[in-house]
Amino acid sequence: MEIIVHYPEDNQNLNTLGEQIATLHGEFIYSYLNRLDLSTEEKVAIIEGVEKMIK
């Protein structure tokens, strides 16, 4: 199987792609956390922990 990927050629479109990917990741994390059998406080603690790790 051959896959051809066309990346954006200018910085503006590359930034737009990055923003769209970040939005998609955020939506995935949100839906994943909603499915977990955890309290709101535990979910907030997970989000805050991830936030600390990426800063």
CHARMM internal coordinates of N, CA and C (Angstrom, degrees):
IC EDIT
DIST 1 N 1 CA 1.4396
DIST 1 CA 1 C 1.5276
ANGL 1 N 1 CA 1 C 108.10
DIST 1 C 2 N 1.2975
ANGL 1 CA 1 C 2 N 115.75
DIHE 1 N 1 CA 1 C 2 N 136.93
DIST 2 N 2 CA 1.4584
ANGL 1 C 2 N 2 CA 121.34
DIHE 1 CA 1 C 2 N 2 CA 179.11
DIST 2 CA 2 C 1.5246
ANGL 2 N 2 CA 2 C 108.25
DIHE 1 C 2 N 2 CA 2 C -116.59
DIST 2 C 3 N 1.3199
ANGL 2 CA 2 C 3 N 115.50
DIHE 2 N 2 CA 2 C 3 N 131.50
DIST 3 N 3 CA 1.4623
ANGL 2 C 3 N 3 CA 120.94
DIHE 2 CA 2 C 3 N 3 CA 179.42
DIST 3 CA 3 C 1.5173
ANGL 3 N 3 CA 3 C 108.12
DIHE 2 C 3 N 3 CA 3 C -120.59
DIST 3 C 4 N 1.3066
ANGL 3 CA 3 C 4 N 116.04
DIHE 3 N 3 CA 3 C 4 N 130.66
DIST 4 N 4 CA 1.4592
ANGL 3 C 4 N 4 CA 121.78
DIHE 3 CA 3 C 4 N 4 CA 178.01
DIST 4 CA 4 C 1.5264
ANGL 4 N 4 CA 4 C 107.57
DIHE 3 C 4 N 4 CA 4 C -109.97
DIST 4 C 5 N 1.3219
ANGL 4 CA 4 C 5 N 115.91
DIHE 4 N 4 CA 4 C 5 N 126.84
DIST 5 N 5 CA 1.4588
ANGL 4 C 5 N 5 CA 121.45
DIHE 4 CA 4 C 5 N 5 CA -179.64
DIST 5 CA 5 C 1.5220
ANGL 5 N 5 CA 5 C 108.16
DIHE 4 C 5 N 5 CA 5 C -115.39
DIST 5 C 6 N 1.3088
ANGL 5 CA 5 C 6 N 116.56
DIHE 5 N 5 CA 5 C 6 N 129.05
DIST 6 N 6 CA 1.4644
ANGL 5 C 6 N 6 CA 122.21
DIHE 5 CA 5 C 6 N 6 CA 178.26
DIST 6 CA 6 C 1.5281
ANGL 6 N 6 CA 6 C 108.37
DIHE 5 C 6 N 6 CA 6 C -108.78
DIST 6 C 7 N 1.3135
ANGL 6 CA 6 C 7 N 116.18
DIHE 6 N 6 CA 6 C 7 N 110.63
DIST 7 N 7 CA 1.4524
ANGL 6 C 7 N 7 CA 121.25
DIHE 6 CA 6 C 7 N 7 CA 178.34
DIST 7 CA 7 C 1.5250
ANGL 7 N 7 CA 7 C 109.84
DIHE 6 C 7 N 7 CA 7 C -87.78
DIST 7 C 8 N 1.3393
ANGL 7 CA 7 C 8 N 116.70
DIHE 7 N 7 CA 7 C 8 N 155.19
DIST 8 N 8 CA 1.4651
ANGL 7 C 8 N 8 CA 119.65
DIHE 7 CA 7 C 8 N 8 CA 176.75
DIST 8 CA 8 C 1.5299
ANGL 8 N 8 CA 8 C 110.55
DIHE 7 C 8 N 8 CA 8 C -59.60
DIST 8 C 9 N 1.3125
ANGL 8 CA 8 C 9 N 115.12
DIHE 8 N 8 CA 8 C 9 N 145.15
DIST 9 N 9 CA 1.4626
ANGL 8 C 9 N 9 CA 119.59
DIHE 8 CA 8 C 9 N 9 CA -176.85
DIST 9 CA 9 C 1.5230
ANGL 9 N 9 CA 9 C 113.64
DIHE 8 C 9 N 9 CA 9 C -94.79
DIST 9 C 10 N 1.3215
ANGL 9 CA 9 C 10 N 117.93
DIHE 9 N 9 CA 9 C 10 N -16.58
DIST 10 N 10 CA 1.4660
ANGL 9 C 10 N 10 CA 118.35
DIHE 9 CA 9 C 10 N 10 CA 178.73
DIST 10 CA 10 C 1.5305
ANGL 10 N 10 CA 10 C 110.12
DIHE 9 C 10 N 10 CA 10 C -122.00
DIST 10 C 11 N 1.3299
ANGL 10 CA 10 C 11 N 114.94
DIHE 10 N 10 CA 10 C 11 N 163.53
DIST 11 N 11 CA 1.4635
ANGL 10 C 11 N 11 CA 120.46
DIHE 10 CA 10 C 11 N 11 CA -174.62
DIST 11 CA 11 C 1.5197
ANGL 11 N 11 CA 11 C 112.97
DIHE 10 C 11 N 11 CA 11 C -65.02
DIST 11 C 12 N 1.3148
ANGL 11 CA 11 C 12 N 117.88
DIHE 11 N 11 CA 11 C 12 N -35.84
DIST 12 N 12 CA 1.4619
ANGL 11 C 12 N 12 CA 120.22
DIHE 11 CA 11 C 12 N 12 CA -179.19
DIST 12 CA 12 C 1.5287
ANGL 12 N 12 CA 12 C 110.46
DIHE 11 C 12 N 12 CA 12 C -62.49
DIST 12 C 13 N 1.3149
ANGL 12 CA 12 C 13 N 117.10
DIHE 12 N 12 CA 12 C 13 N -46.68
DIST 13 N 13 CA 1.4596
ANGL 12 C 13 N 13 CA 120.25
DIHE 12 CA 12 C 13 N 13 CA 179.35
DIST 13 CA 13 C 1.5272
ANGL 13 N 13 CA 13 C 111.64
DIHE 12 C 13 N 13 CA 13 C -69.25
DIST 13 C 14 N 1.3275
ANGL 13 CA 13 C 14 N 116.99
DIHE 13 N 13 CA 13 C 14 N -32.28
DIST 14 N 14 CA 1.4587
ANGL 13 C 14 N 14 CA 120.55
DIHE 13 CA 13 C 14 N 14 CA 176.68
DIST 14 CA 14 C 1.5298
ANGL 14 N 14 CA 14 C 110.12
DIHE 13 C 14 N 14 CA 14 C -66.61
DIST 14 C 15 N 1.3285
ANGL 14 CA 14 C 15 N 116.70
DIHE 14 N 14 CA 14 C 15 N -40.45
DIST 15 N 15 CA 1.4622
ANGL 14 C 15 N 15 CA 120.60
DIHE 14 CA 14 C 15 N 15 CA 176.32
DIST 15 CA 15 C 1.5243
ANGL 15 N 15 CA 15 C 111.13
DIHE 14 C 15 N 15 CA 15 C -64.68
DIST 15 C 16 N 1.3209
ANGL 15 CA 15 C 16 N 116.86
DIHE 15 N 15 CA 15 C 16 N -40.66
DIST 16 N 16 CA 1.4612
ANGL 15 C 16 N 16 CA 121.11
DIHE 15 CA 15 C 16 N 16 CA 177.84
DIST 16 CA 16 C 1.5247
ANGL 16 N 16 CA 16 C 110.34
DIHE 15 C 16 N 16 CA 16 C -61.37
DIST 16 C 17 N 1.3211
ANGL 16 CA 16 C 17 N 116.67
DIHE 16 N 16 CA 16 C 17 N -43.56
DIST 17 N 17 CA 1.4604
ANGL 16 C 17 N 17 CA 120.80
DIHE 16 CA 16 C 17 N 17 CA 177.80
DIST 17 CA 17 C 1.5268
ANGL 17 N 17 CA 17 C 110.32
DIHE 16 C 17 N 17 CA 17 C -60.83
DIST 17 C 18 N 1.3186
ANGL 17 CA 17 C 18 N 117.11
DIHE 17 N 17 CA 17 C 18 N -43.65
DIST 18 N 18 CA 1.4672
ANGL 17 C 18 N 18 CA 121.19
DIHE 17 CA 17 C 18 N 18 CA 178.44
DIST 18 CA 18 C 1.5152
ANGL 18 N 18 CA 18 C 112.16
DIHE 17 C 18 N 18 CA 18 C -60.46
DIST 18 C 19 N 1.3322
ANGL 18 CA 18 C 19 N 116.87
DIHE 18 N 18 CA 18 C 19 N -41.07
DIST 19 N 19 CA 1.4650
ANGL 18 C 19 N 19 CA 121.09
DIHE 18 CA 18 C 19 N 19 CA 178.07
DIST 19 CA 19 C 1.5265
ANGL 19 N 19 CA 19 C 111.11
DIHE 18 C 19 N 19 CA 19 C -65.05
DIST 19 C 20 N 1.3191
ANGL 19 CA 19 C 20 N 116.70
DIHE 19 N 19 CA 19 C 20 N -40.89
DIST 20 N 20 CA 1.4637
ANGL 19 C 20 N 20 CA 120.48
DIHE 19 CA 19 C 20 N 20 CA 179.52
DIST 20 CA 20 C 1.5275
ANGL 20 N 20 CA 20 C 110.90
DIHE 19 C 20 N 20 CA 20 C -66.16
DIST 20 C 21 N 1.3134
ANGL 20 CA 20 C 21 N 117.04
DIHE 20 N 20 CA 20 C 21 N -39.01
DIST 21 N 21 CA 1.4658
ANGL 20 C 21 N 21 CA 120.72
DIHE 20 CA 20 C 21 N 21 CA 177.78
DIST 21 CA 21 C 1.5244
ANGL 21 N 21 CA 21 C 110.04
DIHE 20 C 21 N 21 CA 21 C -65.60
DIST 21 C 22 N 1.3357
ANGL 21 CA 21 C 22 N 117.28
DIHE 21 N 21 CA 21 C 22 N -42.55
DIST 22 N 22 CA 1.4634
ANGL 21 C 22 N 22 CA 120.84
DIHE 21 CA 21 C 22 N 22 CA 178.90
DIST 22 CA 22 C 1.5278
ANGL 22 N 22 CA 22 C 110.83
DIHE 21 C 22 N 22 CA 22 C -62.32
DIST 22 C 23 N 1.3270
ANGL 22 CA 22 C 23 N 116.89
DIHE 22 N 22 CA 22 C 23 N -40.40
DIST 23 N 23 CA 1.4657
ANGL 22 C 23 N 23 CA 120.90
DIHE 22 CA 22 C 23 N 23 CA 177.52
DIST 23 CA 23 C 1.5227
ANGL 23 N 23 CA 23 C 110.67
DIHE 22 C 23 N 23 CA 23 C -62.65
DIST 23 C 24 N 1.3085
ANGL 23 CA 23 C 24 N 116.66
DIHE 23 N 23 CA 23 C 24 N -44.87
DIST 24 N 24 CA 1.4637
ANGL 23 C 24 N 24 CA 121.01
DIHE 23 CA 23 C 24 N 24 CA 179.07
DIST 24 CA 24 C 1.5268
ANGL 24 N 24 CA 24 C 111.15
DIHE 23 C 24 N 24 CA 24 C -61.31
DIST 24 C 25 N 1.3190
ANGL 24 CA 24 C 25 N 117.46
DIHE 24 N 24 CA 24 C 25 N -43.76
DIST 25 N 25 CA 1.4639
ANGL 24 C 25 N 25 CA 120.73
DIHE 24 CA 24 C 25 N 25 CA 177.96
DIST 25 CA 25 C 1.5224
ANGL 25 N 25 CA 25 C 110.53
DIHE 24 C 25 N 25 CA 25 C -61.82
DIST 25 C 26 N 1.3188
ANGL 25 CA 25 C 26 N 117.13
DIHE 25 N 25 CA 25 C 26 N -43.18
DIST 26 N 26 CA 1.4617
ANGL 25 C 26 N 26 CA 120.92
DIHE 25 CA 25 C 26 N 26 CA 178.69
DIST 26 CA 26 C 1.5171
ANGL 26 N 26 CA 26 C 112.29
DIHE 25 C 26 N 26 CA 26 C -61.35
DIST 26 C 27 N 1.3246
ANGL 26 CA 26 C 27 N 116.77
DIHE 26 N 26 CA 26 C 27 N -42.38
DIST 27 N 27 CA 1.4622
ANGL 26 C 27 N 27 CA 120.72
DIHE 26 CA 26 C 27 N 27 CA 178.70
DIST 27 CA 27 C 1.5245
ANGL 27 N 27 CA 27 C 111.01
DIHE 26 C 27 N 27 CA 27 C -65.14
DIST 27 C 28 N 1.3268
ANGL 27 CA 27 C 28 N 117.01
DIHE 27 N 27 CA 27 C 28 N -38.41
DIST 28 N 28 CA 1.4613
ANGL 27 C 28 N 28 CA 120.58
DIHE 27 CA 27 C 28 N 28 CA 178.25
DIST 28 CA 28 C 1.5260
ANGL 28 N 28 CA 28 C 110.57
DIHE 27 C 28 N 28 CA 28 C -63.61
DIST 28 C 29 N 1.3237
ANGL 28 CA 28 C 29 N 116.56
DIHE 28 N 28 CA 28 C 29 N -46.67
DIST 29 N 29 CA 1.4668
ANGL 28 C 29 N 29 CA 120.68
DIHE 28 CA 28 C 29 N 29 CA -179.82
DIST 29 CA 29 C 1.5202
ANGL 29 N 29 CA 29 C 110.47
DIHE 28 C 29 N 29 CA 29 C -62.10
DIST 29 C 30 N 1.3244
ANGL 29 CA 29 C 30 N 117.13
DIHE 29 N 29 CA 29 C 30 N -42.60
DIST 30 N 30 CA 1.4639
ANGL 29 C 30 N 30 CA 121.67
DIHE 29 CA 29 C 30 N 30 CA 178.83
DIST 30 CA 30 C 1.5251
ANGL 30 N 30 CA 30 C 110.91
DIHE 29 C 30 N 30 CA 30 C -59.36
DIST 30 C 31 N 1.3303
ANGL 30 CA 30 C 31 N 117.31
DIHE 30 N 30 CA 30 C 31 N -47.93
DIST 31 N 31 CA 1.4637
ANGL 30 C 31 N 31 CA 119.91
DIHE 30 CA 30 C 31 N 31 CA -178.27
DIST 31 CA 31 C 1.5317
ANGL 31 N 31 CA 31 C 110.86
DIHE 30 C 31 N 31 CA 31 C -68.65
DIST 31 C 32 N 1.3302
ANGL 31 CA 31 C 32 N 117.27
DIHE 31 N 31 CA 31 C 32 N -35.22
DIST 32 N 32 CA 1.4625
ANGL 31 C 32 N 32 CA 120.33
DIHE 31 CA 31 C 32 N 32 CA 178.36
DIST 32 CA 32 C 1.5261
ANGL 32 N 32 CA 32 C 110.45
DIHE 31 C 32 N 32 CA 32 C -65.01
DIST 32 C 33 N 1.3261
ANGL 32 CA 32 C 33 N 117.09
DIHE 32 N 32 CA 32 C 33 N -46.40
DIST 33 N 33 CA 1.4641
ANGL 32 C 33 N 33 CA 120.32
DIHE 32 CA 32 C 33 N 33 CA -180.00
DIST 33 CA 33 C 1.5231
ANGL 33 N 33 CA 33 C 111.49
DIHE 32 C 33 N 33 CA 33 C -64.17
DIST 33 C 34 N 1.3228
ANGL 33 CA 33 C 34 N 117.52
DIHE 33 N 33 CA 33 C 34 N -35.41
DIST 34 N 34 CA 1.4650
ANGL 33 C 34 N 34 CA 120.16
DIHE 33 CA 33 C 34 N 34 CA 179.11
DIST 34 CA 34 C 1.5224
ANGL 34 N 34 CA 34 C 112.06
DIHE 33 C 34 N 34 CA 34 C -64.09
DIST 34 C 35 N 1.3249
ANGL 34 CA 34 C 35 N 117.45
DIHE 34 N 34 CA 34 C 35 N -28.79
DIST 35 N 35 CA 1.4672
ANGL 34 C 35 N 35 CA 120.72
DIHE 34 CA 34 C 35 N 35 CA -179.61
DIST 35 CA 35 C 1.5243
ANGL 35 N 35 CA 35 C 112.77
DIHE 34 C 35 N 35 CA 35 C -81.06
DIST 35 C 36 N 1.3239
ANGL 35 CA 35 C 36 N 117.35
DIHE 35 N 35 CA 35 C 36 N -16.03
DIST 36 N 36 CA 1.4616
ANGL 35 C 36 N 36 CA 120.11
DIHE 35 CA 35 C 36 N 36 CA -178.86
DIST 36 CA 36 C 1.5212
ANGL 36 N 36 CA 36 C 110.62
DIHE 35 C 36 N 36 CA 36 C -74.39
DIST 36 C 37 N 1.3221
ANGL 36 CA 36 C 37 N 115.55
DIHE 36 N 36 CA 36 C 37 N 144.65
DIST 37 N 37 CA 1.4611
ANGL 36 C 37 N 37 CA 121.14
DIHE 36 CA 36 C 37 N 37 CA 178.79
DIST 37 CA 37 C 1.5279
ANGL 37 N 37 CA 37 C 108.79
DIHE 36 C 37 N 37 CA 37 C -88.42
DIST 37 C 38 N 1.3360
ANGL 37 CA 37 C 38 N 114.97
DIHE 37 N 37 CA 37 C 38 N 69.68
DIST 38 N 38 CA 1.4573
ANGL 37 C 38 N 38 CA 122.00
DIHE 37 CA 37 C 38 N 38 CA -179.26
DIST 38 CA 38 C 1.5217
ANGL 38 N 38 CA 38 C 109.31
DIHE 37 C 38 N 38 CA 38 C -129.86
DIST 38 C 39 N 1.3284
ANGL 38 CA 38 C 39 N 115.31
DIHE 38 N 38 CA 38 C 39 N 157.32
DIST 39 N 39 CA 1.4616
ANGL 38 C 39 N 39 CA 119.04
DIHE 38 CA 38 C 39 N 39 CA 175.65
DIST 39 CA 39 C 1.5263
ANGL 39 N 39 CA 39 C 109.64
DIHE 38 C 39 N 39 CA 39 C -72.96
DIST 39 C 40 N 1.3098
ANGL 39 CA 39 C 40 N 115.53
DIHE 39 N 39 CA 39 C 40 N 164.22
DIST 40 N 40 CA 1.4651
ANGL 39 C 40 N 40 CA 120.52
DIHE 39 CA 39 C 40 N 40 CA 177.83
DIST 40 CA 40 C 1.5235
ANGL 40 N 40 CA 40 C 110.50
DIHE 39 C 40 N 40 CA 40 C -59.36
DIST 40 C 41 N 1.3310
ANGL 40 CA 40 C 41 N 116.43
DIHE 40 N 40 CA 40 C 41 N -39.70
DIST 41 N 41 CA 1.4599
ANGL 40 C 41 N 41 CA 120.40
DIHE 40 CA 40 C 41 N 41 CA -179.94
DIST 41 CA 41 C 1.5281
ANGL 41 N 41 CA 41 C 111.25
DIHE 40 C 41 N 41 CA 41 C -62.39
DIST 41 C 42 N 1.3269
ANGL 41 CA 41 C 42 N 117.01
DIHE 41 N 41 CA 41 C 42 N -40.13
DIST 42 N 42 CA 1.4632
ANGL 41 C 42 N 42 CA 120.37
DIHE 41 CA 41 C 42 N 42 CA 178.98
DIST 42 CA 42 C 1.5274
ANGL 42 N 42 CA 42 C 111.13
DIHE 41 C 42 N 42 CA 42 C -67.19
DIST 42 C 43 N 1.3211
ANGL 42 CA 42 C 43 N 116.44
DIHE 42 N 42 CA 42 C 43 N -38.65
DIST 43 N 43 CA 1.4649
ANGL 42 C 43 N 43 CA 120.30
DIHE 42 CA 42 C 43 N 43 CA 178.40
DIST 43 CA 43 C 1.5233
ANGL 43 N 43 CA 43 C 110.59
DIHE 42 C 43 N 43 CA 43 C -65.67
DIST 43 C 44 N 1.3293
ANGL 43 CA 43 C 44 N 116.31
DIHE 43 N 43 CA 43 C 44 N -41.45
DIST 44 N 44 CA 1.4653
ANGL 43 C 44 N 44 CA 120.51
DIHE 43 CA 43 C 44 N 44 CA 177.87
DIST 44 CA 44 C 1.5253
ANGL 44 N 44 CA 44 C 109.88
DIHE 43 C 44 N 44 CA 44 C -63.14
DIST 44 C 45 N 1.3298
ANGL 44 CA 44 C 45 N 116.97
DIHE 44 N 44 CA 44 C 45 N -40.09
DIST 45 N 45 CA 1.4669
ANGL 44 C 45 N 45 CA 120.47
DIHE 44 CA 44 C 45 N 45 CA 178.71
DIST 45 CA 45 C 1.5265
ANGL 45 N 45 CA 45 C 110.84
DIHE 44 C 45 N 45 CA 45 C -62.48
DIST 45 C 46 N 1.3210
ANGL 45 CA 45 C 46 N 117.58
DIHE 45 N 45 CA 45 C 46 N -38.79
DIST 46 N 46 CA 1.4649
ANGL 45 C 46 N 46 CA 120.96
DIHE 45 CA 45 C 46 N 46 CA 177.75
DIST 46 CA 46 C 1.5234
ANGL 46 N 46 CA 46 C 109.99
DIHE 45 C 46 N 46 CA 46 C -63.54
DIST 46 C 47 N 1.3259
ANGL 46 CA 46 C 47 N 116.54
DIHE 46 N 46 CA 46 C 47 N -47.08
DIST 47 N 47 CA 1.4651
ANGL 46 C 47 N 47 CA 120.93
DIHE 46 CA 46 C 47 N 47 CA -179.19
DIST 47 CA 47 C 1.5255
ANGL 47 N 47 CA 47 C 110.61
DIHE 46 C 47 N 47 CA 47 C -61.69
DIST 47 C 48 N 1.3366
ANGL 47 CA 47 C 48 N 116.56
DIHE 47 N 47 CA 47 C 48 N -43.76
DIST 48 N 48 CA 1.4630
ANGL 47 C 48 N 48 CA 119.86
DIHE 47 CA 47 C 48 N 48 CA 179.62
DIST 48 CA 48 C 1.5260
ANGL 48 N 48 CA 48 C 111.25
DIHE 47 C 48 N 48 CA 48 C -65.35
DIST 48 C 49 N 1.3247
ANGL 48 CA 48 C 49 N 117.44
DIHE 48 N 48 CA 48 C 49 N -36.65
DIST 49 N 49 CA 1.4629
ANGL 48 C 49 N 49 CA 121.02
DIHE 48 CA 48 C 49 N 49 CA 177.35
DIST 49 CA 49 C 1.5164
ANGL 49 N 49 CA 49 C 111.92
DIHE 48 C 49 N 49 CA 49 C -64.04
DIST 49 C 50 N 1.3208
ANGL 49 CA 49 C 50 N 115.98
DIHE 49 N 49 CA 49 C 50 N -43.01
DIST 50 N 50 CA 1.4676
ANGL 49 C 50 N 50 CA 120.33
DIHE 49 CA 49 C 50 N 50 CA 177.91
DIST 50 CA 50 C 1.5223
ANGL 50 N 50 CA 50 C 109.98
DIHE 49 C 50 N 50 CA 50 C -64.69
DIST 50 C 51 N 1.3259
ANGL 50 CA 50 C 51 N 115.73
DIHE 50 N 50 CA 50 C 51 N -42.16
DIST 51 N 51 CA 1.4631
ANGL 50 C 51 N 51 CA 120.23
DIHE 50 CA 50 C 51 N 51 CA 179.88
DIST 51 CA 51 C 1.5283
ANGL 51 N 51 CA 51 C 111.00
DIHE 50 C 51 N 51 CA 51 C -59.98
DIST 51 C 52 N 1.3264
ANGL 51 CA 51 C 52 N 117.46
DIHE 51 N 51 CA 51 C 52 N -41.95
DIST 52 N 52 CA 1.4670
ANGL 51 C 52 N 52 CA 120.84
DIHE 51 CA 51 C 52 N 52 CA 178.27
DIST 52 CA 52 C 1.5269
ANGL 52 N 52 CA 52 C 111.25
DIHE 51 C 52 N 52 CA 52 C -64.02
DIST 52 C 53 N 1.3350
ANGL 52 CA 52 C 53 N 116.31
DIHE 52 N 52 CA 52 C 53 N -38.01
DIST 53 N 53 CA 1.4676
ANGL 52 C 53 N 53 CA 120.09
DIHE 52 CA 52 C 53 N 53 CA -178.05
DIST 53 CA 53 C 1.5256
ANGL 53 N 53 CA 53 C 112.37
DIHE 52 C 53 N 53 CA 53 C -66.62
DIST 53 C 54 N 1.3325
ANGL 53 CA 53 C 54 N 117.35
DIHE 53 N 53 CA 53 C 54 N -34.73
DIST 54 N 54 CA 1.4625
ANGL 53 C 54 N 54 CA 119.15
DIHE 53 CA 53 C 54 N 54 CA -175.06
DIST 54 CA 54 C 1.5208
ANGL 54 N 54 CA 54 C 113.08
DIHE 53 C 54 N 54 CA 54 C -88.87
DIST 54 C 55 N 1.3052
ANGL 54 CA 54 C 55 N 118.45
DIHE 54 N 54 CA 54 C 55 N -7.96
DIST 55 N 55 CA 1.4731
ANGL 54 C 55 N 55 CA 120.39
DIHE 54 CA 54 C 55 N 55 CA 179.53
DIST 55 CA 55 C 1.4783
ANGL 55 N 55 CA 55 C 112.38
DIHE 54 C 55 N 55 CA 55 C -87.03
END
COOR INIT
IC SEED 1 N 1 CA 1 C
IC BUILD
